[in-house]
Amino acid sequence: MDKVGKKRPRFSYTRQQLKELEEHFLVNPYLTKSPMAQLSVKLNIPESQVKIWFQNRRMREKKKPGIFGR
């Protein structure tokens, strides 16, 4: 049986989790395995979600218009 059409439900973060993730992102937008695991345990969310959040956040940062715009 194939997995076509089977989507994972959307993950929701609490305000506190988002605050912590943003604080870590501002210090270092690229987490290594060890800090990612620590953050995952601290926030009580899967490592995969921490990884995805950082990937998405880097893309949002990249898409922001720079000082000269686009």
C-alpha positions as CSV (number, residue, x, y, z in Angstrom):
1,M,0.0,0.0,0.0
2,D,1.5,3.4,-1.0
3,K,1.4,6.6,1.1
4,V,-0.1,8.8,-1.6
5,G,-2.5,11.3,0.0
6,K,-1.4,10.6,3.6
7,K,-0.3,13.9,5.1
8,R,1.1,14.3,8.6
9,P,-1.1,16.7,10.7
10,R,0.2,20.2,11.1
11,F,2.4,20.7,14.2
12,S,1.5,23.6,16.5
13,Y,4.1,25.3,18.7
14,T,3.3,27.0,22.0
15,R,4.3,30.7,22.5
16,Q,7.0,29.6,24.9
17,Q,8.4,27.0,22.4
18,L,8.5,29.7,19.6
19,K,10.2,32.1,22.0
20,E,12.9,29.6,22.8
21,L,13.3,28.6,19.1
22,E,13.7,32.2,18.0
23,E,16.2,32.9,20.8
24,H,18.3,30.0,19.7
25,F,18.0,31.0,16.0
26,L,19.2,34.5,16.7
27,V,22.3,33.1,18.3
28,N,22.9,30.5,15.6
29,P,20.6,29.7,12.7
30,Y,22.4,26.4,12.1
31,L,22.0,23.9,14.9
32,T,24.2,20.8,15.2
33,K,22.9,17.5,16.4
34,S,23.8,17.9,20.1
35,P,22.1,21.3,20.7
36,M,19.2,20.2,18.6
37,A,18.7,17.2,20.8
38,Q,19.0,19.3,24.0
39,L,16.5,21.9,22.6
40,S,14.1,19.0,21.7
41,V,14.2,17.6,25.2
42,K,13.8,21.1,26.8
43,L,10.8,22.0,24.6
44,N,9.3,18.5,24.7
45,I,9.0,18.3,20.9
46,P,10.6,15.8,18.4
47,E,14.0,16.5,17.1
48,S,12.6,16.3,13.6
49,Q,10.2,19.2,14.4
50,V,13.1,21.3,15.7
51,K,15.1,20.6,12.5
52,I,12.1,21.5,10.3
53,W,11.4,24.7,12.2
54,F,15.0,25.8,11.8
55,Q,14.9,25.0,8.0
56,N,11.7,26.9,7.6
57,R,13.0,29.8,9.6
58,R,16.1,30.1,7.5
59,M,14.0,30.1,4.3
60,R,11.8,32.9,5.8
61,E,15.0,34.9,6.6
62,K,16.3,34.3,3.1
63,K,13.1,35.5,1.5
64,K,13.0,38.8,3.5
65,P,13.9,41.8,1.3
66,G,17.3,43.1,2.1
67,I,18.4,46.6,2.6
68,F,18.1,47.4,-1.1
69,G,14.9,45.4,-1.6
70,R,14.3,43.1,-4.6
